[in-house]
Amino acid sequence: MTMVLVTVALTGQSVRAHEEDHQTEDQLRREQLRIAVQEICPISGEKLGAMGTPIKVAAGDSKEEVYLCCEGCTNGKIDQKLWGTIHRSIAKAQGKCPISKKDLPRKPKSTVVEGQVIYVARLASIEEVQAEPEAALLQVDEFYASYIKEKKQREKKEEKREHN
């Protein structure tokens, strides 16, 4: 899978793209998890994957990576309401602090590591995430995978109920 990396400001300023061809299996898995957790495009609100392979973009000063549904959205502005929805979805999917392993508070703190937002239970945990970023990212990947698996199971149960 070839992913395209685009840089776009939250205000919808100029965009530049380059291809990332040499991704490891772990990087591809991480991208698939992040796409599944994000679910929607921050510009159009369309479901990611509905219009082809999502396009990775780095947004704002923090260079937080998010995904767009299509090439056409690379020229658009990020919708702040959708941006908030995406961040709530990410925090919900993560669910726990990668440092303390405790449930995230209602308003968790966050940091961006290697383009990925990571939520933590307390401000002091940010330093620990930054000291061992790969360990934190791997833990968040596991939280995402569990969330996605549970969500699919719930959806299957609901689907069965609807057919009965």
Secondary structure, 3 states (H helix, E strand, C coil): CCEEEEEECCCCCCCEEEEECCCCHHHHHHHHHHHHHHCECCCCCCECCCCCCCEEEEECCCCEEEEECCHHHHHCCCCHHHHHHHHHHHHHHHCECCCCCCECCCCCEEEEECCEEEEECCCHHHHHHHHCHHHHHHHHHHHHHHHHHHHHHHHHHHHHHHHC
